[in-house]
Amino acid sequence: MTPVTDEQIAEQIAYYSSRAPEYEDWWHRRGVFDKGPEVNARWEAEAAQALAALTSLDLGSDALEVAPGTGTWTVHVAPRVARLTLVDGSQAMLDLNPVAAREDVRTVVADIFAWDTEERFDSVVFTFWISHVPRERLDAFFAGVARWLRPGGRVFFVDDAPVAATESHVAGTAGQTMVRRLQDGREATIVKNFYRPDELRAAADAAGIDLDVRSTPTYFQYATGVRRTEPD
Ligand SMILES: C[S@@+](CC[C@H](N)C(=O)[O-])C[C@H]1O[C@@H](n2cnc3c(N)ncnc32)[C@H](O)[C@@H]1O
């Protein structure tokens, strides 16, 4: 598998900045993503299943959300914690995140692969992010998540199932990259990996995180996890 370069990561962030105004059409099943009431209802029911897993998790009082984007999941995290830190590479995505505008929420614009902190959190959340992590950076990413968590801290993530590769904004796939088309016809290459549960569990385990990975029938993969308390 060809490794992803820093230039490709920069292209991925730029793509999301360009996509920001139209991003939520995907989540809310509008325009080209509208598959009709029956299929849309199935999407929403499966999204509710993943959300229930987040809701049942004790996020503690101090949470870090990686790649929160426009905040479709941040709005579910924010009311449940006292302190929230958001780190995303795209200012344009964060500009549309209603929680990022709050003065009591810390917002950082940074490439997550170049970002670090001495702070420790009770929980780390990332939604529709793990599929954008290059394979050769997966172990290091989970090592970061484990480092950012206090022992006993919780992880939640949700992402696409492989069926997402059939959406009409996908113009092609090659290895761990995917070409995406914007509404105005511009194209960009991003990272898109559909990790198997055992791959995710192994990377998390190596970092000291016990992960429980589940799937909804068609659309999503989601996971909850806990940072082990014993030294590795
Ligand atoms: C698919 S969107 C997910 C947004 C949001 N979490 C959601 O569930 O809708 C991916 C997000 O990752 C951000 N992103 C992409 N590459 C990044 C990087 N290297 N560092 C930080 N953020 C990045 C994008 O700006 C975008 O907000």
The ligand as an ORCA input file, in Angstrom:
! r2SCAN-3c Opt
* xyz 0 1
  C     -15.745     13.493      7.160
  S     -15.442     14.974      8.018
  C     -16.113     14.564      9.630
  C     -16.632     15.778     10.340
  C     -17.494     15.483     11.578
  N     -16.727     14.802     12.596
  C     -18.729     14.680     11.227
  O     -18.969     13.641     11.837
  O     -19.467     15.123     10.348
  C     -13.698     14.904      8.280
  C     -13.137     16.066      9.086
  O     -11.751     15.846      9.274
  C     -11.059     17.068      9.098
  N      -9.684     16.717      8.727
  C      -9.282     16.092      7.594
  N      -7.960     15.860      7.658
  C      -7.528     16.350      8.845
  C      -6.263     16.408      9.497
  N      -5.173     15.910      8.931
  N      -6.198     16.983     10.723
  C      -7.296     17.489     11.308
  N      -8.522     17.460     10.745
  C      -8.624     16.904      9.528
  C     -11.830     17.801      8.056
  O     -11.588     19.174      8.068
  C     -13.270     17.419      8.422
  O     -13.801     18.350      9.335
*
